Amino acid sequence: MATSDAFDFILFGGSGDLAMRKLLPALYYRHRDTADTAGWRVIGIGRHALSREEYVALALDGCRQHVTPRDFSDAAWSAFAECLDYVQLDAGQVAHYAALGTKLKDCETRIRVFYLATAPSLFTAICENLGTAGLVTANSRVVLEKPLGRDQRSAREINDNVGRIFEERQIFRIDHYLGKEAVQNLMALRFGNVLFEPLWNRNWVRDVQITIAETVGVESRGDFYDSIGALRDMVQNHLLQLLCIVAMEPPASIDADMVRNEKLKVLHSLRPFSADDVANRTVRGQYRSGAIRKQPVPGYLEEEGIASGSRTETFVAIKAELDNWRWAGVPFYLRTGKRMQERLAEIVINFRGVPHPILQATSGEPVNRLVISLQPDEGLRLDMMAKVAGQSMDIQPIFLDVALSETYRARQWDAYERLIIDVIEGKLTLFMRRDEQDAAWQWVEPIMQAWERSAQPPKSYPAGTWGPTAASALIARDGHAWHEES
């Protein structure tokens, strides 16, 4: 069961897309599955003039859309709706925080979670105004959604400003990929078993591929996305955090700082990029019109809210390398894109071949591979070779496949469910520490700067494909292929 502690969950951006699509459904699930919810209160914050009843109706519509129908019941919703409230507030006006203060009056000892599901440009104003209004208590936490800033300088500025109001132990920089069950299982796989650890190094791993592919375009986020792009939106946080979990050394314990210390060492080990490296080891792309599931879709430049002639990237592929004893010489290929052929997030560990092959594979090269699937279905798959049935001693690939939903039977928690409960309980392990974030920006920034200086536009790729052909060439130069191409 989740926490039964009394808490106030104050949701800035309470009527926005993230709140309706992820946060309120996650809170509904946890409320439904928790025995004692008497102390729960969820307060939506927004600029729109909504009554409590109107906000509850809006939340109901969001949960009906994003909660699986078999998990939604009128009784569970009615109980959850009792926890909901709403305050109209302009985040930039300190005087408006008096209304929120009235709601929180005489509740200073309760846990307070200020979840900022807003544009990062509002983070400083919200935190400063919360401090000025006297609403930040010793039991308060603040959750910051990504991307935090546009570069290292702006991220540091936001962190400085937030840090003047909240202590570091109260700041939860969220990356929802770290809350996924399969990512947790990757840590369990590595640190709960002796089987893979002897192979988890440069001697036995040939290459690592981390892919996050989306079939959707920019949808209704055109203005926002055009100012951010795939490098800031996905690589600086999601992909680098997944890389850290794959590559980190075993921590002394699961304590938050022990884990985050090891992740920081990985980020510091990333080989920095020169201008030539950016040209040779990165690919940026932008989708043009094409088809997704046989349905025509527009190109990026034809999407609503996109500036004419925009050079914002919707696809990134990077060859990263780590300069440390465990991983020296092992390429880490990172790839993300919109309007790709499939919705897919996976980590692929390709092991080296046997040192002296004496058996003939029926087709292609022998395969030893571990695939950790994050979406659309979470699971683990081990590809290995086995004998072909019959007299021949030829070998062929077989798969040991574990679907987590079938293994555990029970409904898997959504990533936001786990992370919200961790925030309430003050568990920082799955959240980025400030120095981690700073190191990630430091590694990404030379790529951003080189692309901004370059006269070359992003490589074009048709919607519904796996990205620019240059991404296949990037990995093929090392004699490898992306997982779906191999």
Buried (B, 14 or more C-beta within 10 A) or exposed (E): EBBEBBBBBBBBBBBBEBBBBBBBBBBBBBBBBBEEBEBBBBBBBBBEEBEBEEBBEBBBEBBEEBBEEEBBEEEBBEBBBEBBBBBBBBBBEBEBBEEBEEBBEEBEEBBBBBBBBBEBEBBBBBBBBBBEBEBBBEBBBBBBBBBBBBBBEBBBEBBEBBBEBBEEEBBBBBBBBBBBBBBBBBBEBBBEEEEBEEBBEBEBBBBBBBBBBBBEBBEEBBEEBBBBBBBBBBBBBBBBBBBBBBBBBEBEEEEBBEBBBBBBBBBBBBBEBEEEBBEEBBBBBBBBBBEBEEEEBBBBBEBEBBEEEBBBBBBBBBBBBBEBEBBEEBBBBBBBBBBBBBEBBBBBBBBBEEEEEEEEBEEEEBBBBBBBBBBEEBBBBBBBBEEBEEEEEBBBBEEEEEEBEEEEEEEBBBBBBBBBBBBBEBBBBBBBBBBBBBBBBBBBBBBBBBBEEBEEEBBBBBBBBBBBBBBBEBBEEEEBEBBBEB
